[in-house]
């Protein structure tokens, strides 16, 4: 996103002016200045000219129902530049409501999927059967003082940080250098929804097979697969899988005590808690020591709300700090000889 967002009235006027006051699909008189990507997904409201299109009432409803895709609308409006909220990965295709479109044409569930108004409009369009239970773990914003931000990363600005966390109880956990992995009752995948097989995933797949029946239907257990060394080598892990979040069937992240309880029930440890209490920036900053609880360097830490986090508030309720130069794992590490991380002396070797 480059230009500043317009006000709602300015947005409507600018979109109608560009489109001649006509529906870009059929040429009838326009009734609405449609947000191509839902405005609630944007920190600034999404009123950008390249995120708007003039639509008649019929085609506006079809766009809301996602019967008209974002690509269809951009093409009809002559929009050449695809702009997205910073929480949506530009390498992924998305529908109006921020649901990822999967390679096979089905859709994953985005952070607004379970919103009652979104459910209603998707149901009216008859498209709910296109959705998979699989969810791609969303990008997490960097804290303003994170050392390892790159040009491709997204950050939470200082004012939003204070506004969201001030007076709230928070948890700070160690950020571990592994492969983000998702366990469901009937499926397992890494960060990518179509991640294939790999040697370093075999241990977790076998472990998942033993406990899958204990994961409630529709729930998702997220953690780090630590079997293989990435850019940090650990010497004393409690397990090759460390849980950092659990989501219920409505896409809500469980509060931290329930996250720990669910992980323990499944036989997995959680990532270590470095600090907890009512938000205090100085206390959070002190969570950076440079040394991991499990031997080796510290990758960073993650700040999150301690309570239950609804899907619509996910990206505003979690932020991370990473060490300088943390992006050291090359794209080809998967094709190199796999080195295993070390387990603590009292842990069975995988």
C-alpha positions in Angstrom: 0.0 0.0 0.0 1.5 3.3 -1.0 -0.9 6.3 -1.1 -2.8 7.3 2.0 -6.3 6.1 2.5 -9.2 8.4 1.5 -12.1 9.3 3.6 -15.3 7.2 3.0 -17.0 10.1 1.0 -13.8 10.8 -0.9 -13.4 7.2 -1.7 -16.9 6.9 -3.1 -16.5 10.0 -5.2 -13.1 9.0 -6.6 -14.2 5.5 -7.5 -17.4 6.8 -9.2 -15.4 9.4 -11.1 -12.9 6.9 -12.4 -15.6 4.5 -13.5 -17.9 7.2 -14.9 -20.6 6.4 -12.3 -21.3 3.1 -14.1 -21.1 -0.5 -12.9 -17.8 -1.8 -14.2 -19.4 -5.2 -14.9 -22.6 -4.4 -16.7 -22.5 -0.6 -17.4 -25.7 0.1 -15.4 -25.8 3.0 -13.0 -23.5 2.3 -10.0 -25.1 1.9 -6.6 -22.0 1.3 -4.5 -18.3 2.0 -4.3 -17.3 -1.6 -3.5 -14.2 -2.5 -1.5 -12.4 -5.2 -3.5 -10.8 -6.5 -0.3 -12.8 -6.0 2.8 -12.1 -2.8 4.6 -12.0 -4.5 8.1 -8.8 -6.2 7.0 -7.0 -2.9 6.5 -5.5 -0.9 9.4 -6.5 2.3 7.7 -10.0 1.2 6.5 -9.0 0.2 2.9 -10.4 3.3 1.1 -7.8 3.3 -1.6 -8.7 4.0 -5.2 -7.1 0.7 -6.4 -9.2 -1.2 -3.8 -12.5 0.2 -5.1 -14.9 -0.5 -8.0 -18.2 1.0 -9.0 -20.9 -1.7 -9.0 -24.7 -1.9 -9.4 -26.8 -3.4 -6.6 -26.9 -6.9 -8.3 -23.1 -7.1 -9.0 -22.3 -5.6 -5.6 -24.2 -8.5 -3.9 -22.4 -11.0 -6.1 -19.0 -9.4 -5.2 -19.9 -9.7 -1.5 -20.9 -13.3 -2.0 -17.6 -13.8 -3.7 -19.4 -15.1 -6.9 -17.4 -12.3 -8.6 -13.7 -12.7 -7.6 -11.4 -9.9 -6.7 -9.5 -10.6 -10.0 -12.8 -10.4 -12.0 -13.5 -7.0 -10.4 -10.1 -5.6 -10.9 -10.0 -6.6 -14.5 -13.5 -5.1 -15.1 -12.4 -1.8 -13.5 -9.1 -1.7 -15.3 -7.1 -1.9 -12.0 -3.6 -2.9 -12.9 -2.0 -2.6 -9.4 -3.0 -5.3 -6.8 -2.9 -3.8 -3.4 -3.5 -5.8 -0.2 -3.6 -5.2 3.5 -0.2 -6.0 5.0 -1.6 -9.1 6.8 -2.3 -10.8 3.5 0.6 -12.5 1.7 1.0 -11.1 -1.8 2.0 -14.5 -3.1 -1.4 -16.0 -2.2 -4.7 -15.4 -3.9 -7.4 -14.1 -1.7 -11.2 -13.6 -1.8 -13.1 -10.5 -0.8 -13.1 -11.5 2.9 -9.4 -12.4 3.2 -9.9 -16.2 2.8 -7.0 -17.8 0.9 -7.8 -19.5 -2.4 -6.0 -22.8 -2.5 -4.2 -24.4 -5.5 -7.0 -26.9 -6.0 -9.6 -24.1 -6.2 -11.0 -24.6 -2.7 -10.6 -22.0 0.0 -9.1 -21.8 3.5 -10.6 -20.0 6.4 -9.4 -16.4 6.9 -9.6 -14.4 10.1 -13.1 -13.0 9.2 -14.5 -16.4 8.1 -16.5 -17.0 11.3 -17.9 -13.4 11.6 -21.7 -13.7 11.5 -22.1 -11.1 8.7 -19.5 -12.9 6.6 -21.1 -16.3 7.2 -24.5 -14.9 6.2 -23.3 -13.4 2.9 -21.3 -16.5 2.0 -24.2 -18.7 2.8 -26.6 -16.6 0.7 -24.1 -17.1 -2.2 -24.1 -20.8 -1.7 -20.3 -21.0 -1.5 -19.7 -22.4 2.0 -19.1 -25.9 0.6 -16.0 -24.5 -1.1 -14.2 -24.0 2.2 -11.6 -26.4 3.7 -11.0 -26.6 7.4 -7.3 -25.9 6.7 -5.9 -22.6 7.8 -2.7 -20.9 6.8 -1.1 -19.4 9.9 -1.2 -15.6 9.3 1.8 -13.4 9.2 2.7 -11.8 12.5 3.7 -8.1 12.8 7.1 -7.1 14.2 7.3 -5.0 17.3 8.5 -1.5 16.6 11.9 -2.3 18.2 12.4 -5.6 16.5 16.0 -5.9 15.2 15.4 -8.4 12.4 12.8 -6.6 10.3 13.4 -6.6 6.5 11.7 -4.7 3.7 9.3 -7.5 3.2 8.2 -7.7 6.9 5.2 -6.0 8.4 5.3 -4.0 11.7 2.9 -2.9 14.4 3.4 0.9 14.9 3.9 2.2 18.4 0.5 3.9 18.7 -1.4 0.7 17.7 0.8 -1.3 20.1 -0.1 0.9 23.1 -3.7 1.2 22.1 -4.1 -2.6 21.9 -2.1 -3.8 24.8 -2.2 -1.0 27.4 -3.8 -2.3 30.6 -4.1 -5.8 29.2 -2.7 -9.0 30.6 -0.1 -10.4 28.2 2.2 -13.4 27.8 5.7 -13.3 26.3 7.0 -16.6 25.0 10.4 -17.5 23.4 10.3 -17.5 19.6 11.8 -20.8 18.4 13.6 -21.3 15.1 11.6 -24.2 13.6 9.0 -24.9 10.9 5.5 -23.7 11.7 3.2 -26.7 11.7 -0.6 -27.2 12.1 -2.3 -30.3 13.5 -6.0 -31.1 13.0 -8.0 -34.2 13.8 -7.7 -35.5 10.3 -4.8 -33.6 8.7 -1.3 -32.1 9.2 0.5 -29.4 7.2 3.3 -27.0 7.6 2.9 -23.3 7.0 1.9 -23.9 3.4 -1.5 -25.6 3.0 -0.1 -27.9 0.3 3.2 -28.7 2.0 4.4 -32.2 0.9 6.4 -34.9 2.6 9.9 -34.4 3.8 12.3 -36.3 6.1 12.2 -33.7 8.9 8.4 -34.0 8.9 8.2 -37.8 9.4 8.6 -37.6 13.2 5.8 -35.1 13.6 3.5 -37.0 11.2 4.1 -40.2 13.3 3.4 -38.3 16.6 0.3 -36.7 15.1 -1.1 -40.1 14.1 -0.9 -41.2 17.7 -2.8 -38.3 19.2 -5.0 -37.1 16.3 -8.2 -38.6 17.7 -7.7 -36.4 20.9 -7.9 -33.2 18.9 -11.5 -31.9 18.9 -13.2 -31.7 15.6 -12.5 -28.4 13.9 -9.7 -27.4 16.2 -6.1 -26.6 15.1 -2.9 -27.0 17.2 -0.1 -24.8 16.0 3.6 -25.2 16.9 7.1 -25.4 15.8 8.5 -28.6 14.2 12.0 -28.7 15.7 13.4 -31.9 14.3 15.8 -30.3 11.9 18.3 -27.5 12.5 17.4 -24.3 10.6 19.7 -21.4 11.4 19.9 -22.1 15.2 21.0 -25.4 16.6 19.3 -26.4 19.9 20.9 -28.8 22.3 18.3 -29.6 25.0 14.7 -29.4 23.5 11.9 -31.0 25.6 10.3 -32.3 22.4 10.6 -32.0 18.6 7.2 -30.2 18.6 6.5 -27.1 20.8 3.0 -25.7 20.8 2.5 -21.9 20.6 -1.3 -21.6 19.9 -4.5 -23.7 19.8 -7.6 -22.6 17.8 -11.1 -23.8 18.4 -13.8 -24.6 15.8 -14.7 -20.9 15.5 -11.1 -19.8 14.8 -10.5 -18.3 18.2 -7.1 -18.7 19.8 -7.5 -20.2 23.3 -6.3 -18.2 26.3 -2.9 -19.2 27.4 -3.9 -21.5 30.4 -6.2 -23.5 28.0 -3.4 -23.6 25.4 -1.0 -25.1 28.0 -3.7 -27.5 29.2 -4.6 -28.7 25.6 -0.9 -29.1 24.7 -0.3 -31.2 27.9 -3.4 -33.3 27.1 -1.8 -34.1 23.7 1.6 -34.8 25.3 3.4 -31.8 23.9 5.2 -28.9 25.7 4.5 -25.3 24.9 7.1 -22.8 24.0 8.6 -21.3 27.2 7.0 -18.3 28.9 9.5 -15.6 29.4 7.3 -13.1 31.2 3.6 -12.5 31.9 1.6 -9.7 33.5 -0.1 -6.4 32.7 1.5 -5.0 29.6 4.7 -3.0 30.3 7.1 -2.2 27.5 10.2 -2.3 29.6 9.3 -5.8 31.0 8.6 -7.0 27.5 11.9 -5.6 26.1 13.8 -7.4 28.9 12.7 -10.7 27.4 15.5 -10.5 24.9 18.6 -12.1 26.4 20.3 -13.5 23.3 20.3 -17.0 24.8 17.7 -19.7 24.3 16.2 -21.7 27.1 17.1 -24.8 25.1 20.8 -24.0 24.3 22.0 -22.0 21.4 21.0 -18.4 20.4 17.7 -16.9 21.2 15.7 -16.3 18.0 13.5 -13.7 19.6 10.2 -13.5 21.5 6.5 -13.3 20.8 4.1 -11.0 22.7 0.4 -12.0 22.7 -2.8 -11.3 24.7 -3.1 -13.7 27.5 -6.9 -14.1 27.0 -8.9 -15.7 24.2 -8.3 -14.0 20.9 -11.2 -13.8 18.3 -10.1 -14.4 14.7 -10.8 -10.8 13.7 -8.4 -9.5 16.3 -5.6 -12.0 15.7 -3.2 -9.8 13.8 -3.6 -7.0 16.3 -3.2 -9.2 19.4 0.2 -10.9 18.6 3.5 -9.3 17.7 7.1 -10.5 17.6 10.7 -9.4 18.2 13.4 -11.2 16.2 17.2 -11.0 16.4 19.2 -9.0 13.9 20.1 -11.1 10.9 17.7 -13.8 11.8 16.8 -14.7 8.2 19.9 -16.9 7.8 18.2 -20.1 6.6 18.5 -20.2 2.8 15.8 -21.4 0.5 17.9 -24.5 -0.2 18.4 -25.7 3.4 15.7 -28.4 2.8 18.0 -29.9 0.1 21.0 -30.0 2.3 21.9 -32.8 4.7 19.4 -32.7 7.6 20.9 -32.2 11.0 18.8 -33.0 14.0 18.4 -30.7 17.0 19.4 -32.1 20.4 16.8 -33.3 22.9 17.2 -33.0 26.7 18.8 -35.9 28.4 15.6 -37.2 29.8 13.7 -37.2 26.5 13.4 -40.2 24.2 15.4 -39.8 20.9 13.3 -39.4 17.8 
